[in-house]
Every structure is written in structure tokens, then in C-alpha cells.
Amino acid sequence: PPGALGANPAVLGQAAFGDIQVGQDLDAGYHGRVVVDAQRRAVDQGADIINMSFGGSHSQTLADAVAYAVANDVIVVAAAGNDGTTNEFFPAALDGVLSVAGHDATYGAYSWSNRGPWVDVAGPGCSVGASGGGYSTICGTSFAAPVIAGMVGLLFDVRGSLPTGVVEGVVEAATTPLDYVD
């Protein structure tokens, strides 16, 4: 069943990751050509996991890029958003995306975390940020999503790449069931 992952993000950071690339086009927003092109390039170069800690309203351009990733067995993890609503938030609400809400230390939903039937799991939403050589309290689903992406990376370290459906099942089986995620 879907639910929450409670983990120490410092431990999750120990997965043996390959090249990590970051792309963002601040002028064009999350669906900008640079973001979409970077995602397609990552897929074409053999990425196993893409984390998307951004979002907003539906963009067909981004939806097409996500569909391309999913069709190529890339695990796409996305932040569910921080509006405190059940309204769909994209790309997290797209088919094939592992959508991540934020939970508190007792696995309760943060009031600011989006939730609903389109959300798959929740990850730690606060106290997961690093800043200036140390740790600081940073909150949001943008910080919960990479924890889940890190979990998938650790899974790949142990088992190798797996089909998208299998990965989602393993992630959901490894989490604590919560009533605010499906």
C-alpha cells in the first residue's frame, strides 16, 4: 500500500550514483524547452531515474517528455506540490510518475503538502536540506521527492534497473500506509 518513507537523508545520499545533471530554465518555467530538452537528453544518455522537484499547471510539452521517459523505463519521481490541496499538480499527477507528498516526523500530512488519489507516497518533508556545508531545516515536497528518488537509487544499487511498475510496487511496499496518499 502507498504510504510514507521515514529515513535519514544523509544515509540515502550514500548510494553509488553515476553522473548527476541539473537543468533549469528560470525564464521559461518548469515546462520550458531547456527543462524538456534536458530530460530527453538524460533519457537518451541512459538515465535510470529523473527527479522533478518543481511543477504547476499541466503542460503538454512536459507531459510528452515524461511519457517519453516512462516509455523508455526511466523512473520519474516528482514533488506533489505545496498548496495544501487535492488539486492535481504537474508533472506529479501525470501517468507513470511516482508522485511524492511530504510528511512530518510522525508520518502525518503537512498542511501545506498536496494530497489526493494521484499521490503515490510521502517522504520526509522537512529537515532534509543541506546548506553552507551543514544541515538546515528546509520544508516542501521538493525535498521529499529526492528522498524517494534516492530510495529508488539504492534499490537499483542492490537489484539493478527494474521496470517502472516493479519499482513503484517495491517503493509502496516499503512505506507505511497513510490515509492521505493512494
Secondary structure, DSSP 8 states (H G I E B T S, - for coil): --EE----HHHHTTS----------TTT-TTSHHHHHHHHHHHHTT-SEEEE---BS--HHHHHHHHHHHHTT-EEEEE--SSSSSS--BTTTSTTEEEEEEE-TTS-B-TTS--BTT--EEEE-SS-EEETTEEE---SHHHHHHHHHHHHHHHHHHH----HHHHHHHHHHTSEE-TTB-
